Amino acid sequence: MLNTLFGSVSRVKILNTLLLNPEKEFLVNSLVQDLKITASSARHELVSLVSIGLVLESKRSEGKGVDKKYYRISIDYILYPEIKALFTKAQILFAHKFVEDLKKICQPKLLALTGLFTNNSDAQTDILLVGSVRRPAFLKILSELEKEIGREINFTIFNEAEFRYRQEVMDIFLYNIIEGKTLILINNINPDQKL
């Protein structure tokens, strides 16, 4: 979807990385390695993004007359909030496919998205899953989601007994997830009330 909207897979991968890490600067080589794109396409896309002001370029001397170019997203760009929101929503769409695939391998009691899916950098996990899960099958569909999003996803899995125990003792980790910015996609634990 975003590839069609933004014109190329490389551009989407670069934007996604920069938007998810607004405080970081990246060298072309690190983007090429991390995103598995060609150096020429990375340079081409970065030049285009710099020309419209969405990406900032800075040069630093590495000594011996060698300058390296670093790139980061411009959080002052006029459309930055809208573009970031669009990428966040696209990640949620990818997550819906993940949910459908997840339902094929288990019957989750609870599935909550937080962290990168809700633009909450303070969250300690991105996915909270409660239920009995076959780990190899779960890791396979998680890997597909990570490829779509272009980023590693942190996850937490509890069985139902452990989840209920953590609720009872008001576990701070669980409390922060439930009371923070969270999208509940499946709730078969307490369907009629807030967790």
C-alpha positions in Angstrom: 0.0 0.0 0.0 2.7 2.6 1.0 4.9 1.5 -1.9 2.1 2.5 -4.3 1.5 5.8 -2.5 5.2 6.7 -2.0 6.6 5.4 -5.3 9.1 2.8 -4.3 9.9 0.1 -1.8 13.2 1.7 -0.9 11.6 5.1 -0.2 9.1 3.5 2.1 11.8 1.5 4.0 13.9 4.6 4.4 11.0 6.7 5.6 9.8 4.0 8.0 13.2 3.7 9.6 13.7 7.5 9.9 10.2 8.1 11.2 10.5 5.3 13.8 13.9 6.7 15.0 13.5 10.5 14.8 16.3 11.1 17.2 18.9 9.1 15.2 21.1 9.9 12.3 21.9 7.3 9.7 24.7 6.7 7.2 23.8 5.5 3.7 25.8 2.3 4.4 23.8 1.4 7.5 20.5 2.0 5.8 21.6 -0.2 2.9 22.7 -3.0 5.2 19.7 -2.8 7.6 17.0 -2.4 4.9 18.5 -4.7 2.3 18.3 -2.1 -0.5 20.9 -1.1 -3.0 23.3 1.9 -2.3 22.2 3.6 -5.5 18.5 3.5 -4.7 19.2 4.6 -1.1 21.2 7.6 -2.4 18.5 8.5 -5.0 15.7 8.4 -2.4 17.6 10.3 0.2 18.5 13.1 -2.4 14.7 13.3 -3.3 13.7 13.4 0.4 16.3 16.0 1.3 15.2 18.2 -1.7 11.7 18.5 -0.3 12.9 19.1 3.3 11.5 15.9 4.8 15.0 14.5 5.5 17.9 16.5 6.8 21.5 15.9 5.7 24.6 16.8 7.7 28.3 16.3 6.9 30.9 15.4 9.4 34.6 15.3 8.9 36.1 11.9 9.7 39.6 13.1 9.4 42.1 12.9 6.5 39.7 15.0 4.3 36.9 12.4 4.5 33.4 13.7 5.0 30.5 11.4 5.8 26.9 12.3 5.2 24.3 11.6 7.9 20.6 11.6 7.4 17.7 12.1 9.8 14.0 12.9 9.6 13.0 16.6 9.9 10.6 16.8 12.7 10.0 20.4 11.8 8.8 19.5 8.3 5.2 20.9 7.9 3.7 17.5 7.1 5.8 15.5 9.6 2.9 14.7 12.0 0.6 13.6 9.2 3.3 11.4 7.5 4.3 9.8 10.8 0.6 9.1 11.6 0.1 7.5 8.1 3.1 5.2 8.7 1.8 4.3 12.1 -1.6 3.5 10.7 0.0 1.4 8.0 1.8 -0.6 10.6 -1.6 -1.3 12.3 -2.9 -2.6 9.0 0.0 -4.9 8.7 -0.8 -6.0 12.3 -4.3 -7.0 11.3 -2.9 -9.5 8.8 -0.7 -10.7 11.6 -3.9 -11.2 13.7 -5.5 -13.3 11.0 -2.4 -15.4 10.7 -2.2 -15.7 14.5 -5.7 -17.0 14.7 -4.8 -19.8 12.4 -2.1 -21.1 14.8 -3.7 -20.5 18.2 -6.7 -19.0 20.0 -5.4 -15.9 21.6 -7.2 -14.8 24.8 -5.8 -11.3 24.5 -3.8 -9.4 21.9 -2.7 -5.8 22.6 -0.5 -3.6 20.5 1.6 -0.9 22.0 5.1 0.5 21.5 5.8 1.1 17.8 2.2 0.5 16.9 0.9 3.3 19.1 3.9 5.6 18.7 4.8 5.0 22.4 8.6 4.9 22.7 8.4 4.4 26.4 6.6 1.0 26.1 8.6 -2.0 27.1 7.0 -4.2 24.5 5.2 -3.8 21.2 2.9 -6.9 21.4 1.3 -8.5 24.4 -0.2 -11.9 23.7 -2.1 -14.0 26.2 -2.8 -17.6 25.4 -1.2 -20.9 24.5 1.1 -20.4 21.6 3.3 -22.7 19.5 6.5 -20.6 19.6 8.0 -21.7 16.2 4.8 -20.9 14.3 4.4 -17.6 16.2 8.0 -16.6 15.4 7.5 -17.3 11.7 4.5 -15.0 11.4 6.2 -12.4 13.6 9.1 -12.5 11.2 6.8 -11.8 8.3 5.4 -8.8 10.2 8.9 -7.5 11.0 9.7 -7.7 7.2 6.6 -5.7 6.4 7.3 -3.0 9.0 11.1 -3.1 8.5 11.9 -3.2 12.2 12.4 -5.7 15.0 9.3 -6.2 17.2 9.4 -6.8 20.9 6.8 -9.2 22.2 5.6 -10.6 25.5 3.6 -13.9 25.8 1.8 -14.9 29.0 -0.4 -18.0 29.6 -3.8 -17.1 31.0 -2.9 -18.1 34.6 0.2 -15.9 34.6 -1.7 -12.9 33.1 -4.4 -13.2 35.8 -1.8 -13.5 38.5 0.0 -10.4 37.3 -3.4 -8.6 37.2 -4.1 -9.6 40.8 -0.7 -8.4 42.1 -0.9 -5.2 40.0 2.3 -6.1 38.2 3.9 -2.8 37.1 4.9 -4.1 33.7 1.4 -5.2 32.9 -0.1 -2.1 34.4 2.0 0.2 32.2 0.9 -1.7 29.1 -2.8 -1.7 30.0 -2.9 1.9 31.2 -0.6 3.3 28.5 -1.3 3.9 24.8 -2.6 0.5 23.8 -4.7 -1.0 21.0 -6.6 -4.1 22.2 -7.3 -6.2 19.1 -8.6 -9.3 20.9 -10.1 -9.5 24.3 -11.6 -12.8 25.3 -10.4 -12.5 28.9 -12.6 -9.6 30.2 -14.8 -8.8 27.2 -17.3 -6.8 29.1 -14.9 -4.7 31.1 -11.6 -2.8 30.9 -8.6 -5.0 31.6 
